[in-house]
């Protein structure tokens, strides 16, 4: 199961502090952890598709899945990652 939290940085910091308190009370191994290694500020949703197309939630989700896993989309993301990594003077691994 995955949960996605939305809020200001202050609100999310409070949530993170609450999880830390729960860890102290119940131990680390009994609680889920918050992931911080995913970029989630630019999420696509069925409403994005439904803004332009007349479709059900299921149809919109299928369109999103196809568009975001499309080979051309993936190539463009890798191109953009390379471009911005080089722009930030990162060294590419061999």
C-alpha positions as CSV (number, residue, x, y, z in Angstrom):
1,X,0.0,0.0,0.0
2,X,1.2,3.5,-0.8
3,X,0.1,6.7,0.7
4,X,0.7,10.1,-0.9
5,X,0.7,13.1,1.4
6,X,0.1,16.7,0.1
7,X,0.8,19.8,2.1
8,X,3.2,22.6,2.7
9,X,6.7,21.9,3.8
10,X,5.7,22.9,7.3
11,X,2.8,20.5,7.3
12,X,4.9,17.7,6.0
13,X,7.6,18.4,8.6
14,X,5.0,18.1,11.3
15,X,3.9,14.8,9.9
16,X,7.5,13.6,9.8
17,X,7.9,14.7,13.4
18,X,4.8,12.6,14.3
19,X,6.3,9.6,12.6
20,X,9.5,10.1,14.6
21,X,7.6,10.1,17.8
22,X,5.8,6.9,16.8
23,X,9.1,5.3,16.1
24,X,10.3,6.2,19.6
25,X,7.2,4.8,21.2
26,X,6.8,1.6,19.1
27,X,10.2,0.9,17.6
28,X,11.5,1.4,14.0
29,X,10.5,-2.1,12.7
30,X,6.8,-1.8,13.3
31,X,6.1,1.3,11.3
32,X,6.3,2.2,7.6
33,X,9.0,4.6,6.7
34,X,8.7,7.8,4.6
35,X,10.5,7.6,1.3
36,X,12.5,10.6,0.4
37,X,14.2,9.3,-2.8
38,X,11.3,9.9,-5.2
39,X,10.5,13.2,-7.0
40,X,6.7,13.5,-6.5
41,X,6.1,17.2,-7.1
42,X,5.0,16.6,-10.7
43,X,2.4,13.9,-10.6
44,X,0.0,13.3,-13.4
45,X,-3.6,12.3,-12.6
46,X,-6.8,11.2,-14.4
47,X,-8.0,14.8,-14.1
48,X,-5.2,15.9,-16.3
49,X,-6.5,13.6,-19.1
50,X,-10.1,14.4,-18.4
51,X,-9.4,18.1,-18.7
52,X,-9.0,17.6,-22.4
53,X,-10.8,14.3,-23.1
54,X,-14.2,13.0,-22.3
55,X,-13.4,9.7,-20.6
56,X,-13.9,7.6,-17.5
57,X,-11.4,7.4,-14.7
58,X,-10.3,3.9,-15.9
59,X,-9.8,5.2,-19.5
60,X,-7.9,8.2,-18.3
61,X,-5.6,6.0,-16.1
62,X,-5.0,3.7,-19.1
63,X,-4.0,6.7,-21.2
64,X,-1.7,8.0,-18.5
65,X,0.0,4.6,-18.1
66,X,0.5,4.3,-21.9
67,X,1.8,7.8,-22.2
68,X,4.2,7.7,-19.3
69,X,5.6,4.3,-20.2
70,X,5.9,5.1,-23.9
71,X,9.4,4.6,-25.3
72,X,9.6,8.1,-26.6
73,X,8.6,9.6,-23.2
74,X,11.2,7.5,-21.5
75,X,13.9,8.6,-24.0
76,X,12.9,12.3,-23.5
77,X,13.2,11.9,-19.7
78,X,16.7,10.3,-20.0
79,X,17.7,13.1,-22.4
80,X,16.5,15.8,-19.9
81,X,18.3,14.0,-17.0
82,X,21.5,14.0,-19.0
83,X,21.1,17.6,-20.0
84,X,20.4,18.9,-16.5
85,X,23.1,16.7,-14.9
86,X,25.7,18.1,-17.3
87,X,24.3,21.6,-16.7
88,X,24.9,21.0,-13.0
89,X,28.4,19.8,-13.8
90,X,27.8,16.3,-12.6
91,X,30.3,13.6,-13.7
92,X,28.7,10.7,-15.6
93,X,29.6,7.2,-14.5
94,X,31.3,4.9,-16.9
